[in-house]
Amino acid sequence: MEITLGALSAIPLGEGRAFAVGKRRIAVFRTREGQVLAVQADCPHRGGPLADGLLGGNTLICPLHARKFDLETGKGETEDCSLETYAARLNRAGQIVVELRSLDG
């Protein structure tokens, strides 16, 4: 299922924003290279707000405990801490579209 979240222009280059979709919170990032990436919005380590983290390339640093994650794969620096990722793209109108497996989660 695809969900349209809003305009890409709402996210400055090199930053992220959190969106609520059903029971989920999704963090969408716009890299300085213009890539759009989407992951779960809360850090699995201690629930930190990932959209407020520091972004360098495709690497995100959690704002609470400096845990690092690869936004493309969701892989964390330790095997026990990774992120759920979502396919993200832009539609012709410049809106962010993410693909969810289901809304009940």
C-alpha positions as CSV (number, residue, x, y, z in Angstrom):
1,M,0.0,0.0,0.0
2,E,1.4,3.4,-0.9
3,I,0.8,6.5,1.2
4,T,1.4,10.1,0.2
5,L,2.9,12.0,3.1
6,G,3.4,15.6,1.7
7,A,5.6,17.9,-0.3
8,L,9.3,17.2,-0.4
9,S,9.8,21.0,0.0
10,A,8.8,20.6,3.7
11,I,12.1,18.8,4.4
12,P,15.2,20.9,4.0
13,L,18.3,19.2,2.5
14,G,20.2,17.2,5.1
15,E,17.3,16.9,7.5
16,G,14.4,14.7,8.4
17,R,10.7,15.0,9.4
18,A,8.4,12.6,11.2
19,F,5.0,11.7,9.9
20,A,2.1,9.7,11.6
21,V,0.6,7.0,9.4
22,G,-2.1,5.0,11.2
23,K,-0.4,3.7,14.4
24,R,3.1,4.1,12.9
25,R,5.5,7.0,13.0
26,I,7.8,7.3,10.0
27,A,10.9,9.5,9.7
28,V,11.6,10.7,6.1
29,F,15.0,12.1,5.3
30,R,16.2,14.2,2.4
31,T,20.0,13.8,2.0
32,R,22.2,16.6,0.8
33,E,22.5,14.6,-2.5
34,G,18.7,14.8,-2.9
35,Q,17.9,11.1,-2.0
36,V,14.7,10.5,-0.1
37,L,14.8,7.7,2.5
38,A,12.2,6.5,5.1
39,V,12.6,4.5,8.3
40,Q,10.7,4.0,11.5
41,A,10.6,7.3,13.5
42,D,11.7,6.0,16.9
43,C,15.1,4.6,17.8
44,P,14.8,0.9,18.8
45,H,17.4,1.5,21.5
46,R,15.6,4.0,23.7
47,G,12.9,5.6,21.5
48,G,14.8,8.6,20.5
49,P,13.2,10.9,17.8
50,L,15.2,9.8,14.7
51,A,13.9,12.7,12.6
52,D,15.9,15.0,14.9
53,G,19.1,13.0,14.4
54,L,22.3,14.1,12.5
55,L,22.4,13.1,8.9
56,G,25.6,12.5,7.0
57,G,25.2,10.9,3.6
58,N,23.0,7.9,4.3
59,T,24.1,7.5,7.9
60,L,21.9,8.7,10.7
61,I,23.0,9.4,14.2
62,C,20.3,9.1,16.9
63,P,20.0,12.4,18.8
64,L,19.8,10.6,22.3
65,H,22.6,8.1,22.4
66,A,24.6,8.6,19.2
67,R,23.8,5.2,17.7
68,K,24.5,5.1,14.0
69,F,22.2,3.6,11.4
70,D,22.4,3.1,7.6
71,L,19.2,4.6,6.3
72,E,19.2,2.5,3.1
73,T,19.4,-0.9,4.8
74,G,18.2,0.0,8.4
75,K,21.3,-1.7,9.7
76,G,22.7,-0.4,13.0
77,E,26.2,-0.4,14.2
78,T,25.3,-3.4,16.4
79,E,23.3,-6.4,15.1
80,D,20.7,-6.2,17.9
81,C,19.6,-2.7,16.9
82,S,18.3,-2.0,13.4
83,L,15.5,0.0,11.8
84,E,12.5,-0.9,9.7
85,T,12.9,0.8,6.3
86,Y,10.2,1.8,3.8
87,A,10.5,2.3,0.1
88,A,10.2,6.0,-0.6
89,R,9.8,8.0,-3.9
90,L,8.5,11.2,-5.2
91,N,5.4,11.4,-7.4
92,R,5.2,13.8,-10.4
93,A,3.8,16.6,-8.1
94,G,6.9,16.4,-5.9
95,Q,5.0,14.6,-3.1
96,I,6.7,12.0,-0.9
97,V,5.2,8.6,-1.3
98,V,6.1,5.6,0.9
99,E,5.2,2.0,0.6
100,L,3.9,0.2,3.6
101,R,3.4,-3.5,4.0
102,S,0.2,-2.9,6.1
103,L,-1.3,-0.2,8.3
104,D,-1.8,-2.4,11.4
105,G,1.6,-2.1,13.1
